[in-house]
Each structure stands twice: as C-alpha cells, then as structure tokens.
Amino acid sequence: MSNKIGYLGPEATFTHMAVNHFFPNEIRVPYATIPDCIDAAANGEIDYAVVPLENAIEGSVNITIDYLIHEQPLTIVGEITVPVRQHLLVHPDRAETWKQVRAVYSHPHAIAQCHKFLNSELKGVRTEDMTSTSAAAKFVHENPEQHIAAIANEAAAEKYGLSVVRQDIHTHQNNHTKFIVLHKQQSYLPAKHKPYGEKTTWMITMPSDYAGALYQVLAAFAWRKLNLSKIESRPMKTGLGRYFFLIDVEGSYAEVLQNGAKMELEALGCSVTLLGTYSCFRF
Ligand SMILES: O=C(O)C(=O)Cc1ccccc1
C-alpha cells in the first residue's frame, strides 16, 4: 500500500518538487500551511510530512522549528536538499507591462532571496507575504484584474498559466533549500535514492546561565571528534534571554560516541532531546 506524503502546498511549491522527486510513487497531499502539514502527520492523516527547514541564503524557516519543538514533537526521518531557482511570473495579459506591477507576492524567503532584483528593477513596489511561492502564483492566476506578480518556480508558472517575465532573479546563485521528512516515530525512510550522509539533530537546554556553559556542551562533542554541521539557538518562549540549542551532529546516533556525549551532557544537568537520526539526500 502506498504511503501518504503531506507537503506544503498548493501544487508546484518547491516542497512539492522535492516530494515528486523523492516519493514519485506515493500519494501526495498538499496542505496550505506548515503547521497544517505537521498536524496531519501527528494525527495520522498522512504518514510523512515534508516541510522546508532551511534555505542557503535566508537561513532557517522558524515556523518549522518552532512548531516541531513547541507543538508537535515528531521525529525527523530524512533530509532532502534541492536547488532553488526563482522567477518573476505575471498573468500572460500583463507580460509586456510587468514593470508596472503594483505588488509582488511570494513566500517571505523567496522575497528575501530576490531583494536585489526587487530593489533595482521594481524599486518601491509593495511586497506581500504568502504561505508559499505557488500560493502566490495561484493568487495571481485567480486575480487577473490586478496588476500583480508572483515569485515562484517554472512548475508554478505552468500549473497556474502564468508567463515567466524574468528568470533566475535570486540574488545568490548557489541557492539551495533543505526540507525535512517528519514521521510519528523514529523509522527507516523507504528511499530509492542513495543518501550522501547521515545526521543526528539534538535539542539541548542548559540548566542555567553560567560562564562557559556552551563551551562545556561543545567540548562533549569536540573531544569525541563528533563533527557538528549546524548550531542554532531559538528562544524558549518562556522569557527574554532563554534559549535552547539545536545541534546537527554528523553520523548516526547508533555510533557509540554519540550516546556517550548525551550521557555527559545529562551529567552536566543539560536536558537533551534527539529530534531524529536520519539519512540526507540531495538532488
Ligand atoms: O513556497 C514554497 O514553494 C516552498 O516550498 C517553501 C520555500 C520557499 C522559498 C524557497 C524554498 C522553499
């Protein structure tokens, strides 16, 4: 029986593209927002949720991290990295006059990825945040009487019958986005592709604020020669100045040294939660 894969929709988002590539034979279900998609995996409506986590230019998608930590503690069972190309799309009737658009709609990350283009070619034009790039393309399609544009990909242009009037408008060419695959429990992700590596994501909260606290945490990884590929702090939302750390450790948690590091951190009074140990794929 096919698995149900939920993704940030509507059809033709970058998330959808990643899902089509990775899960070509499964049932794919779009959700309007990242929380809706994560909730659906938590309540069993779908088997896996695929949501954006981090962009090479704009950084983390905070809603994904925060929702996972504070609302629905699912497990990360895979990571998919894909290249991202952003284009400017308008209704075909507006293709000649795109420079006169009154507003540009897109996901906030996509708008930020294109700030140089917007600032030079569409200076002063209002930008409007949407839940995804293809939601913006759909909105432009559904409102032909408005002189507006969307930033989205080619699939969205095709799906919603829009014209691509400027290609590759993202500022930095090495534009990649990471998506995570979430599941109710730790499990092996059935994948036809070969992973390029394995990774474990840890969430660490320190017992109190004292000199060298973070240094001690990092030392537990350093002397075991466990390589960290990312460290990020997010507010605990319990008051200003209180943070937790998200740390990506290269390799599987099955490696004995990772368990040793966890025990050492717990002995120091840290609270440690593993968000997942999983394979990483890129296309
Ligand atoms: O909006 C989309 O298409 C997404 O899948 C999220 C996103 C937004 C901007 C860059 C990459 C992914």
The ligand as an SDF file (V2000), in Angstrom:
LIG
                    3D

 12 12  0  0  0  0  0  0  0  0999 V2000
    6.9850   28.2660   -1.0170 O   0  0  0  0  0  0  0  0  0  0  0  0
    7.4810   27.2180   -1.4910 C   0  0  0  0  0  0  0  0  0  0  0  0
    7.4630   26.9230   -2.6800 O   0  0  0  0  0  0  0  0  0  0  0  0
    8.1420   26.3100   -0.5580 C   0  0  0  0  0  0  0  0  0  0  0  0
    8.1860   25.1320   -0.7820 O   0  0  0  0  0  0  0  0  0  0  0  0
    8.8580   26.9330    0.5860 C   0  0  0  0  0  0  0  0  0  0  0  0
   10.0580   27.6170    0.0320 C   0  0  0  0  0  0  0  0  0  0  0  0
   10.0670   28.9880   -0.1090 C   0  0  0  0  0  0  0  0  0  0  0  0
   11.1860   29.6160   -0.6460 C   0  0  0  0  0  0  0  0  0  0  0  0
   12.2640   28.8610   -1.0490 C   0  0  0  0  0  0  0  0  0  0  0  0
   12.2410   27.4860   -0.9360 C   0  0  0  0  0  0  0  0  0  0  0  0
   11.1270   26.8650   -0.3790 C   0  0  0  0  0  0  0  0  0  0  0  0
  1  2  2  0
  2  3  1  0
  2  4  1  0
  4  5  2  0
  4  6  1  0
  6  7  1  0
  7  8  1  0
  7 12  2  0
  8  9  2  0
  9 10  1  0
 10 11  2  0
 11 12  1  0
M  END
$$$$
